[in-house]
Amino acid sequence: MDVKTRIMIDKITEYVRKEYKIIGPISDIESIVVSMGGIIVEKTAIDDLSDIWIRKSGKESFEIFLPPVQISWTIERRNFMIAHELGHLFLHMGFRINDDKWNNQMKGFYRNNDAETNYQANEFAKAFLMPEEEYGEILNRYTKGNRVNIKEVANHFHVAINIAASRGQLLGYFE
């Protein structure tokens, strides 16, 4: 993904967080989904879809379907996976970003093998869960000399350590 696309994704996540008045770290992503007009459906049957996916369910509503295997996910993974689907919702389905694209949505946007769209949704999730300005402030809080306690940064944002480190690397804090 090029720098221009990454900047555009960061701007979209800033817009979304501002529109939904999301301040600070996200500890309850499910309530944010509901405030956006969505619901989370937890599939339980083993023959249900084995992957998380999202679909338009109405003019201003959507559903995120979690697979049966999600019961073994950590809260950090669950947060990231739901934020990833929100990335598809805004970036690829056009929800409240592109009315024409959203109005033409007929079926769910399944996670697929298209690396670029999934990479973009990952970028959205990282930026959504760890906004750039707040990330820098928290990183400074947990830095002593040249040592960063990335575990504390991850804990603050309710994400996995590798996701917090990846965001820092993308923002240019780490080599």
N, C-alpha and C positions, 0 to 999 in steps of 0.2 A: 504494500500500500504506500502511496506517495505521501509526502508531507502535506500537500494541499488537501487531500482527502481526510487525513488525520485532523487537520485544523477544522475542517468543515464538520466532522463528527463531534469534536469538542464543542464547537459553537452550538450544535443542535442539542447536545446534552445540557449545556448551560441554559438554553432556552427552555427545555423541558423542565429542568429543576426549578427555574424561575416561575414558569407558568403554574406548576403544581405546588409552589411554595415549599419546596423540599430544602430544608436547612440542616446542615451538619451531617454526620454519618447516618446511613440508613440502617436502622436496626430492625425495622418491620416492613420489609419490601411488599408483603402481601397487602397491607393497608394502603400502600401507595398504588398498587395495581388496582385496587377497588376504587380509589379516588380518581383514577384515570378512566374509569368505566369498564374495567375488566374484572374477570374472576379467574381464580385458579381452580382447576379441576384435577383432583388426584385420582388417577386411574388405579384400580386395584387388581383387576383380572390379569393373569399372566399372559393371556392372549391379546390384551390391549397393546397399543403401540409401545414399542420398546424405547422410544426416544421422546424427549420433550418437544412440543411443537405449539404453534399459535395459529389462531384463525379469527377472522372477522365474524362476529356473531350478530351484529346489528349496525345501524347507521353510525352510532357513536360508542359501540361496545366491542369487546373482544374476549377471547378465552385462551388461557394458557393451560395446556394439558401436561401434567407431570406423569412420567411412566411409573410403573410399580417399583422399579429399582430405586427410585428416589428415596425410599424409606431408609436406605443405607447411606445417603448423602449427609455430609456435615452441613451445618447451617451456613457455613461460608460457601460451600459449593452450591447449595440451594439458592442463596442470594445471587451468586454470580450467574447461574443458569437462567434464573428468572430475568435478571437484568439483560442477559444476552438476548432473550426472546423479546424484551422491550426494544432492544436494538433493531431487531427485524421489524417490529411493529412500526417504529418511527422511520427508520432508514429505508426499508425495502417495501413496506406496505403503505407508507405515506400517511399514517394516522396523525391527524392534526398538523401535518407538515405540508402535504400535497393532496388537496381535495380530489383532484382528478384520479390520482393513483389509488387513493383510498376508496373512492366511489366505484372504481372498476375491480376491486378485490372481490373475487367470487368464492374462493376457497382458502383454506389455511395455508400459511407459509410454513411448510415443513422444513426442518433443518435438513439440509441436503449436503451433497459432496462438493458444492461450489465453494472452494476455499476462499475466494475473495469476499463473498457475502458473509461467510462465517467469521472471517477475520475482522471485517467491519463491525459486525455485531459484538465481537469480543472487545474491540476498541470502544464501542459505545458503552458496554458494561463496565469497563474499567473507568472510563471518564464519568459515568453516571454514579458509580459507587465511590469514586475518589476524585472529586473535582480538583483541577490543577492548583488553584490557589490554596485550598484547604490542605491538599496533599503536601505542599511545600511547608506550610505552618506545622503540620503534624510531624513531618520528617525532621524539621529543626528541633522540635520538642524532644524527639527521641534520638538525637545525635549528640554524642560527646566526643569532642575532638574530631577525629576522622572515622569514628565508628558509629554505625547506625544500628539501632535495635529494630530491625525490620519486623520482628515478631510483634512488637508493640504497635508499630504502624499498621500492620495487618489487623491486629485486634481492634484498634480504633475504628477501622472501616468495615469490620465484620467480613473480611475476605481472607483467603488463604495467603500464606507467606509468599508463595511464588507469584501470585497475582499482584500483591503489593510491590514486590521487587520489580516485576515487569513494568508496572505503571511508572515507577521511579526511573527505570532505564529509558522508557519512551519519552519521558519528560526531560531527560538529559542529566539527571542527578547521579546516575551510575554509568560506568563504562561497560 
